[in-house]
């Protein structure tokens, strides 16, 4: 999987405070979700450390077709709830460039600016969702592909995806930096790629 296990563990611990969703869908992919993010990982590509981190929080892994929400009060089974990322909403041609610009939001959250190269429109995501993506942790010997820049949908956020893993994160609203964001719109802030 292209996700850094240490950052994933931090996200899961944070989500656990209000409810960490864990499921195993019929395709045998593990689904993990917090309030504003979702991850799917194909069985066989989940690092042992990540499995240990999940079990340390939840006490168990879901059975096939099972979904539960884990909190310190225990695990609560859920029925008829999503067990996979709805990636059909994302068009592969709609891509966002990752800029070098990070703004600190109202709660002290580091927020990365992403820009649509065609329109100049700027979108904001928690920087953790940029930092977690790492092609160097991919196990290429198992046949996993590298991951590139994210696709996006204005209403649903960003999607990083390869053949064994998906990460969807919602965009953030940033009232504190609203004026800065409006002024940057249309200005090219994507980094230059050296030839």
N, C-alpha and C positions, 0 to 999 in steps of 0.2 A: 504494500500500500504506500502511497506517496505522502502520507501524513506523518509528521514527527510525533512519536508516541508521548513524549513529555508534554507537549502542548495539548494533545488530545486528552491526556489524563487531567490536565488542569481544567479544560473545558468541561469534562465529565464531572469533576468534583464540584465545579461551580453550578452546573445544572442540577446535580443531585440535591442541592439545598432546597430547590422548589419542585423537583421532579425530573429525573433522568429517564428517558424512554429507551427501552431496549427491546428489540424484536428480532425474530428470525423468520424471514419470508419463505414462501414456497419454492423460490429459486435457490434457496440455501445461501442467502446473503444476510449478514448481520446488519441490522438497522439500529442506529444510535442517534438520539435527538435531544436537543435542549429547546428552549423557547424560541430561539431565532436561528437555529442551525440544524442541519440533518446530515448524516453520513451513512453510506452503505458500503460494506466491504464484502467481497466474495469470500466464502469459506475457503480455507487453505492459504489465504493471503493475509490473514490477521496475525500480526506478531504475537508471540507468546506473552510479551510484556503487556500488551494491550488487553489480552484475555485475562491476565492476572489482575490488571487494574480494574476491569469491569467486575470481576468476581469479588475483589476487595470491597467495592462499593455496594454491589447488589446481592452478594452471597451466592449467585447462580447465573447461569446463562439460560436464555429462553429455549424451549423446545421448538421444533419446526411448526410454524403457523401460530406461534404464541407471541404476545406483546404484553409488557408490563411497564408500569411507572415505578421507579425506585426512589424512595426517600428514606430518611432516618426512621420513619414510622414503619417501614417495611415495603414490600413489593405488592402493588395492586394490579391484578390482571385487567386488561382492557379488551373489549370485543369490538369488532367492526371499525377499527381505527387503521390509519395508513401504516403500512409496513415497508414502504419503499418511497424513494424520491420521485416525484412526478417530473421527470426530466424532459418529457415531450413538450413542456411549455417553453423550453429554451431552444432557440435556433442556433445552430453551430456557426452561422455567419455573423451573428450579433455578438461581438467580442468587445471586451474592455481592456485597455492598456493599463498596466499597473504603474502608477507614478512613484516618484521618490518622495512625494509630499505626504507628511503625517501631521495631522492636527490633533490637539488634545481637546476632547469633548467635555461636556458639563460635569460628568462624574469622574473625570480624570482618565477616561478611556482613550488610548491611542487609536486614532482613526486614519485609515489609509484612503487616499483619494484615488479613484479609478476614473478613466476618461474614455469616452467614445471618440475614437479618432476621427470619425466622419462628421459628427455633429458638434463636438467640443463639449458636450454635456458631461457634467461631473457627478459621480456617485460616491457615496461614503460607506465603507465597511469597517468593522472592528479589525485592527491590524493583525490580531491573532489569526484571522483567516487567510492572511497572506503569508505570515510567518510559518504557519503549520505545513504549508505545501513545500515539499522538498524532494526533487528528483533523485538526490543522492541516497535516499533511504529505500528506493525501489529495488526489489529483488529481480533483476533482469534475467537471471538464470531460470526463474520460474515462468518467464514469458510475460511479465508485466511491462506495459508500455509507459513511456514518459508522459508527463502531463504538461500542457502549454498554458497560454493565457485563458482566463475564464470566459465562458459565454454568459450572457445575462438576459434578464427580462425585467423591464422597469418596475413591474409590480411584485416580482418574486425574488429578486436578488441575483446573486452570482452562482455559477456552477462550474466547479473544477471536476473533470471526469476523464478517466482512462478505462481500460478494459476490465479492471478489477476493483475500482474504488470510485466513489462519487462524494463530493462535498458541496452542499448548498448552504449559503449563508444569506440572510436577509440584509438589505441596505439599512443604514442607520439614518435617523432624522437628527440633525445637529443644529439646534436653535442658536447655540452659543456662537458658532462660526458661520451663521447663515449669510451675513454680509460678505465675508471673505469668499465663500463658495459662489455667490452670485457674481462677484467681480472676476473670479477666475474662469467662469464659464465662457467657452469660446477661445480662451487663451491656451495655446498648446503647452501643456506641462508634462507631457510624456518624455521620458528620458531618451536622449539620442543613443542609438545603437552604433557602436564603432564599426567601421568597415574592415 
